[in-house]
Amino acid sequence: MSKTGTDTNKSFGLEVNGPVFWPSIVILVLSIALVLIFRQDAEAFFARIQTSVTSNMGWLFILSVNIFVAYCLFLAFGRFGDIRLGGKDARPEFSTSSWFAMLFSAGMGIGLLFWSVAEPITHFQTPPLGEPGTPAAARQAMNFTFLHWGLHAWAIYALVALALAFFTYNRQLPLTVRSAFYPFLGERIHGISGDVIDILAVIATLFGLATSLGLGVKQVAAGLHHVFPVIINDVTTQVILIAVITGIATVSVMTGVDKGVRILSEWNVRIALLVLVAVLVLGPTVFILGSFVQNTGYYIGNFMQLAFWNEAFSNTNWQGTWTVFYWAWWISWAPFVGIFIARVSKGRTIKEFVLGVLIVPSLLSFLWMTVFGSTALREVLAGNTAVAKAVATDVSTALFVFFEQLPFPTALSVIGILLITGFFVTSSDSGSLVVVSLTSGGNPDPSVATRVFWALSGGGIAAVLLLGGGLQALQTAVIITGLPFAIILLLMCYSLYQGLSEELEEETRLQSTRQRKAYQQLVAEMLARRAQKQEAQAPQPNTGPPVPPTAPTL
């Protein structure tokens, strides 16, 4: 039995937890083979299930995600806020700036680049409420974009990450999803029940990572072709890009979180801020700043209404295509992102953790969406339809067409391609580290060979699916897993509450014991000092005049 409480052994030079590793490999191979063989049937099958889930269970997703937001705020501002992940003496392993950089890179980075222009324009052209193409539609478009990329998304990640971090660092359990259910399962988390939980997390993480990598390189290839027409946007180019990105990610994974992932994340954020400031300065600066204030205020003012809106009195399924789709996608990604955030968050108090994960990434996402989305909407309202046409034709090119509306479009596009690539690398290596943790029993320092194996596997799965088709089917299948995971996260809320309550009781008991011992020691010291003082002040016994010494006898 390892120190994490899970059996691990060597297989082909890899450190693995056999009951999780081998079933995961078998399921991965069979699933990919079936998707490739029956690609069209699989796409249709999963699409029907997704439509059924979003149409019939959308209310559950909406209610659950709102519960997650309220629960996280309750933890931050309630009696558990001062509990520290890792114990009272634990201190953060990473600086606050590095921590924020890794949160942002792993959780949202690449999605913001892809959708920052496309989503507001899409909502503007086909709004869920009101007339399209109007200033009111533009305000509504930004409001729904903020909803999808704001507090709700980060609350999902925060919940899972906090549960995993607490049970790992405060209860010395493995850094795997099974550990969050210790209050329910007890020592059974080290048996079949725990293995099944971790296998599901491995499959969801790898499929989500592979589909994102495969679909993402299409944007990189489209951008390269748009900026440099000599580069052909075909499958060969996309596979080459996957190989390059996977190679860089493998090197990063080999160096570990404290070097490779941290350094890449910090550089990603630096380049992202450079692009952000460039668009802010080169674009309509005053409009962007005013729009950011208005968008944020509108989001806060309409938060409850939008958060609980459920299309109950309309005969449409716009929400199933967008809001419920997003909630299912974030929930299905929660094990992956949650484990990574937990890995880099030891030493933070619960209040610091929750507010850090919820507020800072959300505000940065709001600023990014405003700089790109509001500026694009302004162009369309002014009669410039180039960006709108790009969104309608090929969403992958929307960002680069947007850059063409600004000075120095080529430079911005090249930096944008580098940034997209950087975010893909950090997503790939953080995802690989998560799978390594799951399949090695939560080993905090697995072998380099194990890390390299899973880094190459993620890229290999993406390349195979890109060559054979099936990325869309697999992405839809991942989203469907959001429904059972939503129920699992609700159970996780209760499990975490139980664990935190026990922790607080232990801390209170220890504090009382320390106070009692300190009081007893103080009383003992006071009594000792009083006894010494009384002894010093006590009169000496009277023995009469001193007797002269006897003279020596001659």
C-alpha positions as CSV (number, residue, x, y, z in Angstrom):
1,M,0.0,0.0,0.0
2,S,1.5,3.4,-1.0
3,K,1.5,6.4,1.2
4,T,-1.6,7.7,-0.7
5,G,-3.5,4.5,0.3
6,T,-3.7,3.1,-3.3
7,D,-1.8,0.2,-4.7
8,T,0.6,1.1,-7.4
9,N,3.1,-0.9,-9.4
10,K,5.3,-0.9,-12.4
11,S,4.0,-1.9,-15.8
12,F,6.2,-1.4,-18.9
13,G,8.2,1.1,-16.9
14,L,5.1,3.1,-15.9
15,E,3.9,3.8,-12.4
16,V,0.2,2.7,-12.5
17,N,-2.7,1.8,-10.3
18,G,-3.7,-1.3,-12.3
19,P,-7.5,-1.3,-11.5
20,V,-7.7,2.2,-13.0
21,F,-5.0,2.2,-15.7
22,W,-5.9,-1.0,-17.6
23,P,-9.7,-0.6,-17.7
24,S,-9.2,3.0,-18.8
25,I,-6.9,1.9,-21.7
26,V,-9.4,-0.8,-22.8
27,I,-12.3,1.6,-22.7
28,L,-10.4,4.3,-24.6
29,V,-9.3,1.9,-27.4
30,L,-12.8,0.4,-27.8
31,S,-14.5,3.8,-27.7
32,I,-12.3,5.3,-30.3
33,A,-12.6,2.2,-32.6
34,L,-16.4,2.3,-32.4
35,V,-16.6,6.0,-33.1
36,L,-14.3,5.7,-36.1
37,I,-16.1,2.6,-37.5
38,F,-19.6,4.0,-36.9
39,R,-18.8,7.7,-37.1
40,Q,-22.0,9.0,-38.7
41,D,-24.3,6.8,-36.7
42,A,-22.4,7.8,-33.5
43,E,-22.7,11.5,-34.3
44,A,-26.5,11.2,-34.9
45,F,-26.9,9.0,-31.8
46,F,-25.1,11.3,-29.4
47,A,-26.7,14.4,-30.9
48,R,-30.2,12.9,-30.2
49,I,-29.2,12.1,-26.6
50,Q,-27.7,15.6,-26.2
51,T,-30.9,17.3,-27.5
52,S,-33.0,15.1,-25.2
53,V,-30.8,15.9,-22.2
54,T,-30.7,19.6,-22.7
55,S,-34.5,19.8,-23.5
56,N,-35.8,17.7,-20.6
57,M,-33.1,18.2,-17.9
58,G,-32.1,21.8,-18.6
59,W,-33.9,22.9,-15.4
60,L,-31.7,20.6,-13.4
61,F,-28.5,22.0,-14.9
62,I,-29.7,25.6,-14.2
63,L,-30.8,24.9,-10.6
64,S,-27.6,22.9,-9.9
65,V,-25.2,25.5,-11.1
66,N,-26.9,28.2,-9.1
67,I,-26.6,26.0,-6.1
68,F,-22.9,25.7,-6.7
69,V,-22.5,29.5,-6.8
70,A,-24.4,30.0,-3.6
71,Y,-22.6,27.1,-1.9
72,C,-19.1,28.5,-2.8
73,L,-20.0,31.9,-1.4
74,F,-21.4,30.2,1.7
75,L,-18.1,28.4,2.2
76,A,-16.1,31.6,1.7
77,F,-18.0,33.9,4.0
78,G,-19.2,31.3,6.5
79,R,-17.6,29.6,9.5
80,F,-15.3,27.5,7.2
81,G,-13.6,30.4,5.6
82,D,-10.5,30.4,7.8
83,I,-9.7,26.7,7.3
84,R,-6.4,26.3,5.5
85,L,-5.9,23.7,2.8
86,G,-3.1,21.5,4.2
87,G,-3.5,22.5,7.9
88,K,-2.9,25.6,9.9
89,D,0.8,25.7,9.2
90,A,0.6,25.1,5.4
91,R,1.7,27.9,3.1
92,P,1.1,28.4,-0.6
93,E,3.5,26.6,-2.9
94,F,3.1,29.2,-5.7
95,S,3.0,33.0,-5.7
96,T,-0.4,34.6,-6.1
97,S,0.4,35.8,-9.6
98,S,1.6,32.3,-10.7
99,W,-1.5,30.8,-9.1
100,F,-3.8,33.1,-11.1
101,A,-1.9,32.4,-14.3
102,M,-2.3,28.7,-14.0
103,L,-6.0,29.0,-13.0
104,F,-6.7,31.0,-16.1
105,S,-4.6,29.0,-18.5
106,A,-6.1,25.6,-17.4
107,G,-9.7,26.8,-17.0
108,M,-10.6,29.2,-19.7
109,G,-7.7,30.5,-21.8
110,I,-8.3,28.8,-25.2
111,G,-12.1,29.1,-25.1
112,L,-11.9,32.9,-24.6
113,L,-9.8,33.2,-27.7
114,F,-12.2,31.2,-29.8
115,W,-15.5,32.7,-28.6
116,S,-14.6,36.2,-27.6
117,V,-15.7,37.6,-31.0
118,A,-17.9,34.8,-32.2
119,E,-20.3,34.4,-29.3
120,P,-21.4,38.0,-28.9
121,I,-21.9,38.3,-32.6
122,T,-24.0,35.1,-32.7
123,H,-26.2,36.2,-29.8
124,F,-26.6,39.6,-31.5
125,Q,-27.8,38.1,-34.7
126,T,-30.0,35.4,-33.1
127,P,-30.9,36.7,-29.6
128,P,-33.1,34.6,-27.3
129,L,-35.3,37.6,-26.5
130,G,-36.2,40.7,-28.5
131,E,-35.3,41.9,-32.0
132,P,-31.9,40.9,-33.6
133,G,-29.5,43.5,-34.8
134,T,-30.4,46.3,-32.4
135,P,-28.5,48.1,-29.6
136,A,-30.8,46.2,-27.1
137,A,-29.7,42.9,-28.7
138,A,-26.0,44.0,-28.4
139,R,-26.5,44.6,-24.6
140,Q,-28.2,41.3,-24.2
141,A,-25.5,39.5,-26.2
142,M,-22.8,40.7,-23.9
143,N,-25.0,39.9,-20.8
144,F,-25.4,36.3,-21.9
145,T,-21.7,36.0,-22.8
146,F,-20.9,37.2,-19.3
147,L,-23.3,34.7,-17.8
148,H,-21.7,31.8,-19.7
149,W,-18.1,32.7,-18.9
150,G,-18.5,34.2,-15.4
151,L,-19.2,33.2,-11.8
152,H,-21.2,30.1,-12.7
153,A,-18.5,28.5,-14.7
154,W,-15.8,29.1,-12.1
155,A,-18.1,28.0,-9.3
156,I,-18.2,24.6,-10.9
157,Y,-14.5,24.4,-11.0
158,A,-14.1,25.9,-7.5
159,L,-16.4,23.3,-5.9
160,V,-14.6,20.3,-7.4
161,A,-11.1,21.7,-6.8
162,L,-11.9,22.6,-3.2
163,A,-13.3,19.2,-2.4
164,L,-10.3,17.4,-3.9
165,A,-7.8,19.8,-2.3
166,F,-9.4,19.5,1.2
167,F,-9.5,15.7,1.2
168,T,-6.0,15.4,-0.3
169,Y,-4.2,17.9,1.9
170,N,-6.2,17.8,5.1
171,R,-7.2,14.2,5.1
172,Q,-4.0,12.8,3.4
173,L,-6.0,11.0,0.7
174,P,-4.9,10.5,-2.9
175,L,-5.3,13.4,-5.3
176,T,-8.0,11.7,-7.3
177,V,-11.8,12.2,-7.7
178,R,-12.6,9.2,-5.4
179,S,-11.2,11.0,-2.4
180,A,-14.0,13.6,-2.4
181,F,-16.5,10.9,-1.5
182,Y,-14.7,9.6,1.6
183,P,-17.6,10.7,3.9
184,F,-20.0,8.5,1.8
185,L,-17.8,5.5,1.0
186,G,-15.2,5.5,3.8
187,E,-12.3,3.1,3.1
188,R,-14.3,1.7,0.1
189,I,-12.8,4.5,-1.9
190,H,-9.7,2.3,-2.1
191,G,-11.7,-0.5,-3.6
192,I,-13.9,-1.1,-6.7
193,S,-16.2,1.9,-6.0
194,G,-13.2,4.3,-6.0
195,D,-11.7,2.6,-9.1
196,V,-14.9,3.1,-11.1
197,I,-15.1,6.8,-10.1
198,D,-11.5,7.4,-11.2
199,I,-12.0,5.5,-14.5
200,L,-14.9,7.7,-15.4
201,A,-12.8,10.8,-14.6
202,V,-9.9,9.5,-16.8
203,I,-12.2,8.8,-19.8
204,A,-14.0,12.2,-19.5
205,T,-10.6,14.1,-19.1
206,L,-8.9,12.4,-22.0
207,F,-11.9,12.6,-24.4
208,G,-12.5,16.3,-23.5
209,L,-8.8,17.0,-23.9
210,A,-8.5,15.2,-27.2
211,T,-11.6,16.8,-28.7
212,S,-10.5,20.3,-27.6
213,L,-7.0,19.7,-29.0
214,G,-8.4,18.4,-32.3
215,L,-11.0,21.1,-32.7
216,G,-8.6,23.8,-31.5
217,V,-5.9,23.1,-34.0
218,K,-8.5,23.8,-36.7
219,Q,-8.5,27.4,-35.4
220,V,-4.7,27.6,-35.4
221,A,-4.6,26.1,-39.0
222,A,-7.3,28.5,-40.1
223,G,-5.4,31.4,-38.6
224,L,-2.2,30.4,-40.3
225,H,-3.9,30.1,-43.6
226,H,-5.7,33.4,-43.2
227,V,-2.4,35.2,-42.4
228,F,-0.1,33.2,-44.6
229,P,-2.2,31.9,-47.6
230,V,0.7,29.7,-48.7
231,I,0.0,27.4,-45.7
232,I,-2.8,25.0,-46.7
233,N,-5.5,24.4,-44.1
234,D,-5.9,20.7,-44.4
235,V,-5.8,17.6,-42.2
236,T,-2.0,17.2,-42.8
237,T,-1.3,20.7,-41.5
238,Q,-3.6,20.0,-38.5
239,V,-1.9,16.7,-37.6
240,I,1.5,18.4,-37.8
241,L,0.2,21.1,-35.5
242,I,-1.0,18.5,-33.0
243,A,2.5,16.8,-33.2
244,V,4.2,20.2,-32.5
245,I,1.8,21.1,-29.6
246,T,2.0,17.7,-28.1
247,G,5.8,17.7,-28.3
248,I,6.1,21.0,-26.5
249,A,3.5,19.8,-23.9
250,T,5.5,16.7,-23.3
251,V,8.7,18.7,-22.6
252,S,6.6,20.8,-20.2
253,V,5.1,17.8,-18.5
254,M,8.6,16.3,-18.0
255,T,9.7,19.3,-16.0
256,G,6.6,19.3,-13.7
257,V,4.2,21.8,-12.5
258,D,6.6,24.0,-10.6
259,K,8.7,24.7,-13.7
260,G,7.2,23.8,-17.1
261,V,3.4,24.4,-16.5
262,R,4.0,27.4,-14.3
263,I,6.4,29.2,-16.7
264,L,4.2,28.5,-19.7
265,S,1.1,29.7,-17.9
266,E,2.8,32.9,-16.8
267,W,4.0,33.6,-20.4
268,N,0.5,32.9,-21.7
269,V,-1.0,35.5,-19.4
270,R,1.7,38.0,-20.3
271,I,1.1,37.6,-24.0
272,A,-2.7,37.7,-23.4
273,L,-2.4,41.0,-21.5
274,L,-0.2,42.3,-24.4
275,V,-2.9,41.5,-26.9
276,L,-5.6,42.8,-24.6
277,V,-3.8,46.2,-24.1
278,A,-3.0,46.4,-27.9
279,V,-6.7,46.0,-28.9
280,L,-7.7,48.4,-26.1
281,V,-5.2,51.1,-27.3
282,L,-5.6,50.5,-31.0
283,G,-9.4,50.1,-30.8
284,P,-12.1,52.6,-29.6
285,T,-10.6,52.9,-26.1
286,V,-13.2,55.2,-24.5
287,F,-16.0,53.0,-25.9
288,I,-14.4,49.8,-24.6
289,L,-13.9,51.3,-21.1
290,G,-17.5,52.6,-20.9
291,S,-18.8,49.3,-22.3
292,F,-16.9,47.3,-19.7
293,V,-18.5,49.3,-16.9
294,Q,-21.9,49.0,-18.4
295,N,-21.6,45.3,-19.2
296,T,-20.5,44.5,-15.7
297,G,-23.2,46.6,-14.1
298,Y,-25.9,45.0,-16.4
299,Y,-24.6,41.6,-15.5
300,I,-24.7,42.3,-11.8
301,G,-28.1,44.0,-12.0
302,N,-29.7,41.2,-13.9
303,F,-27.8,38.4,-12.3
304,M,-30.7,36.6,-10.6
305,Q,-33.1,36.9,-13.5
306,L,-30.6,35.6,-16.1
307,A,-29.2,32.9,-13.8
308,F,-32.6,31.3,-13.2
309,W,-34.2,32.0,-16.6
310,N,-35.4,28.7,-18.1
311,E,-37.5,29.4,-21.2
312,A,-40.5,28.1,-19.3
313,F,-43.0,30.2,-21.3
314,S,-41.4,30.1,-24.7
315,N,-41.5,27.3,-27.3
316,T,-37.8,27.5,-28.1
317,N,-34.6,25.6,-27.2
318,W,-32.1,28.5,-27.5
319,Q,-31.0,27.8,-23.9
320,G,-30.3,24.1,-24.7
321,T,-28.0,25.1,-27.5
322,W,-26.1,27.7,-25.4
323,T,-26.6,28.1,-21.6
324,V,-27.4,24.4,-20.8
325,F,-24.8,23.3,-23.3
326,Y,-22.2,25.5,-21.4
327,W,-23.2,24.2,-18.0
328,A,-23.0,20.6,-19.2
329,W,-19.6,21.3,-20.8
330,W,-18.1,23.0,-17.7
331,I,-19.4,20.2,-15.4
332,S,-18.0,17.5,-17.7
333,W,-14.6,19.3,-17.6
334,A,-14.8,19.8,-13.8
335,P,-12.8,16.7,-12.8
336,F,-9.9,17.7,-15.1
337,V,-9.7,21.4,-14.2
338,G,-10.6,20.7,-10.5
339,I,-7.7,18.3,-10.0
340,F,-5.3,20.7,-11.6
341,I,-6.5,23.6,-9.5
342,A,-6.3,21.5,-6.4
343,R,-2.8,20.5,-7.3
344,V,-1.6,24.1,-7.2
345,S,-3.7,25.5,-4.3
346,K,-2.2,23.9,-1.2
347,G,-1.7,26.5,1.6
348,R,-4.7,28.8,0.7
349,T,-7.5,29.4,3.1
350,I,-10.9,28.4,1.9
351,K,-12.0,32.1,1.7
352,E,-8.9,33.0,-0.3
353,F,-9.3,30.0,-2.5
354,V,-13.0,30.5,-3.3
355,L,-12.7,34.3,-3.9
356,G,-9.5,33.8,-5.9
357,V,-11.0,31.2,-8.2
358,L,-14.4,33.0,-8.6
359,I,-13.6,36.7,-8.8
360,V,-10.3,37.2,-10.5
361,P,-10.7,34.9,-13.5
362,S,-14.3,36.1,-13.9
363,L,-13.3,39.7,-14.0
364,L,-10.5,39.0,-16.5
365,S,-12.9,37.0,-18.6
366,F,-15.3,40.0,-18.5
367,L,-12.6,42.4,-19.6
368,W,-11.5,40.2,-22.4
369,M,-15.0,39.6,-23.7
370,T,-15.7,43.3,-23.6
371,V,-12.5,44.4,-25.4
372,F,-13.1,41.9,-28.2
373,G,-16.9,41.3,-28.2
374,S,-18.1,44.8,-27.6
375,T,-15.7,46.2,-30.2
376,A,-16.9,43.7,-32.7
377,L,-20.5,44.5,-32.0
378,R,-19.7,48.2,-32.4
379,E,-18.3,47.5,-35.9
380,V,-21.4,45.6,-36.9
381,L,-23.8,48.3,-35.6
382,A,-21.8,50.8,-37.6
383,G,-22.4,48.8,-40.8
384,N,-19.1,46.9,-41.1
385,T,-20.3,43.3,-41.6
386,A,-16.9,41.6,-42.2
387,V,-16.7,40.0,-38.7
388,A,-20.4,38.9,-38.8
389,K,-19.8,37.2,-42.2
390,A,-16.7,35.5,-40.8
391,V,-18.7,34.2,-37.8
392,A,-21.4,32.9,-40.2
393,T,-18.9,31.3,-42.6
394,D,-16.2,29.9,-40.4
395,V,-16.0,30.7,-36.7
396,S,-12.3,29.7,-36.6
397,T,-11.4,32.8,-38.7
398,A,-13.6,35.3,-36.7
399,L,-10.7,36.4,-34.4
400,F,-8.4,37.1,-37.4
401,V,-11.0,38.9,-39.4
402,F,-11.6,41.0,-36.3
403,F,-7.8,41.9,-36.2
404,E,-8.1,43.1,-39.7
405,Q,-10.4,45.9,-38.5
406,L,-7.5,47.3,-36.4
407,P,-4.0,48.7,-37.2
408,F,-1.2,46.2,-37.5
409,P,-3.5,43.3,-38.3
410,T,-0.7,40.9,-39.3
411,A,1.3,41.4,-36.1
412,L,-1.8,41.0,-34.0
413,S,-2.7,37.8,-35.9
414,V,0.7,36.3,-35.5
415,I,0.7,37.0,-31.7
416,G,-2.8,35.6,-31.6
417,I,-1.7,32.4,-33.2
418,L,1.2,32.1,-30.7
419,L,-1.2,32.7,-27.8
420,I,-3.7,30.1,-29.0
421,T,-0.8,27.6,-29.4
422,G,0.5,28.5,-25.9
423,F,-2.9,28.0,-24.3
424,F,-3.3,24.6,-26.1
425,V,0.1,23.5,-24.7
426,T,-0.9,24.4,-21.1
427,S,-4.2,22.7,-21.5
428,S,-2.5,19.6,-22.9
429,D,0.2,19.3,-20.2
430,S,-2.2,20.2,-17.3
431,G,-4.6,17.5,-18.6
432,S,-1.8,15.0,-18.9
433,L,-0.7,15.7,-15.3
434,V,-4.3,15.1,-14.2
435,V,-4.6,11.8,-16.0
436,V,-1.2,10.8,-14.5
437,S,-2.6,11.5,-11.0
438,L,-5.7,9.5,-11.6
439,T,-4.0,6.5,-13.1
440,S,-1.1,6.4,-10.6
441,G,-3.2,6.4,-7.4
442,G,-2.7,10.1,-6.8
443,N,1.1,9.8,-6.7
444,P,2.4,13.4,-6.1
445,D,5.6,12.7,-8.0
446,P,5.1,10.1,-10.7
447,S,8.0,9.0,-13.0
448,V,8.9,11.0,-16.1
449,A,8.0,8.0,-18.3
450,T,4.5,7.9,-16.9
451,R,4.0,11.7,-17.6
452,V,5.4,11.3,-21.1
453,F,3.1,8.4,-21.9
454,W,-0.1,10.3,-21.1
455,A,1.1,13.5,-22.8
456,L,1.7,11.6,-26.0
457,S,-1.5,9.6,-25.6
458,G,-3.6,12.8,-25.6
459,G,-2.1,14.1,-28.8
460,G,-2.3,10.6,-30.4
461,I,-6.0,10.3,-29.7
462,A,-6.6,13.8,-31.1
463,A,-4.6,13.0,-34.3
464,V,-6.4,9.6,-34.8
465,L,-9.8,11.2,-34.5
466,L,-8.8,14.1,-36.7
467,L,-7.7,11.7,-39.5
468,G,-10.6,9.3,-39.1
469,G,-13.3,11.8,-38.2
470,G,-15.4,11.5,-35.0
471,L,-14.2,14.6,-33.0
472,Q,-17.7,16.0,-33.0
473,A,-19.3,12.7,-31.9
474,L,-16.8,12.4,-29.1
475,Q,-17.3,16.0,-28.0
476,T,-21.1,15.4,-27.8
477,A,-20.5,12.3,-25.8
478,V,-18.4,14.2,-23.3
479,I,-21.1,16.8,-22.9
480,I,-23.7,14.1,-22.2
481,T,-21.7,13.1,-19.2
482,G,-22.5,16.5,-17.7
483,L,-25.9,15.2,-16.4
484,P,-24.6,12.4,-14.1
485,F,-21.7,14.6,-13.1
486,A,-24.1,17.3,-12.1
487,I,-25.7,14.9,-9.6
488,I,-22.3,13.8,-8.4
489,L,-21.3,17.4,-7.7
490,L,-24.5,17.9,-5.7
491,L,-23.4,14.9,-3.6
492,M,-19.9,16.4,-3.4
493,C,-21.4,19.5,-1.8
494,Y,-22.7,17.4,1.1
495,S,-19.5,15.4,1.3
496,L,-17.4,18.5,1.5
497,Y,-19.7,20.0,4.1
498,Q,-19.3,16.9,6.3
499,G,-15.5,17.0,5.9
500,L,-15.2,20.7,6.7
501,S,-17.5,20.3,9.7
502,E,-15.3,17.6,11.1
503,E,-12.2,19.7,10.4
504,L,-13.7,22.7,12.2
505,E,-14.6,20.5,15.2
506,E,-11.1,19.2,15.4
507,E,-9.6,22.7,15.2
508,T,-11.9,23.9,17.8
509,R,-11.1,21.0,20.1
510,L,-7.4,21.4,19.6
511,Q,-7.7,25.2,20.2
512,S,-9.6,24.5,23.4
513,T,-6.9,22.0,24.5
514,R,-4.2,24.4,23.7
515,Q,-6.0,27.2,25.6
516,R,-6.5,24.9,28.5
517,K,-2.9,23.8,28.6
518,A,-1.8,27.4,28.2
519,Y,-4.0,28.4,31.1
520,Q,-2.8,25.5,33.3
521,Q,0.8,26.4,32.5
522,L,0.1,30.1,33.3
523,V,-1.5,29.2,36.7
524,A,1.4,26.9,37.5
525,E,3.9,29.7,36.7
526,M,1.9,32.2,38.8
527,L,1.8,29.7,41.7
528,A,5.5,29.1,41.4
529,R,6.4,32.8,41.3
530,R,4.1,33.4,44.4
531,A,5.8,30.6,46.2
532,Q,9.3,32.0,45.4
533,K,8.2,35.5,46.5
534,Q,6.7,34.1,49.8
535,E,9.9,32.2,50.4
536,A,12.0,35.3,49.8
537,Q,9.8,37.4,52.1
538,A,9.6,34.9,55.0
539,P,11.5,36.0,58.2
540,Q,14.7,34.1,59.0
541,P,14.8,32.1,62.4
542,N,16.6,34.0,65.4
543,T,19.6,32.1,66.5
544,G,21.1,34.7,68.9
545,P,24.5,36.6,68.5
546,P,27.2,35.0,66.5
547,V,29.5,32.8,68.4
548,P,33.2,33.9,68.0
549,P,35.5,31.3,66.7
550,T,37.3,29.2,69.3
551,A,40.9,30.1,69.7
552,P,43.3,27.4,68.8
553,T,44.7,25.4,71.6
554,L,48.4,25.8,72.1
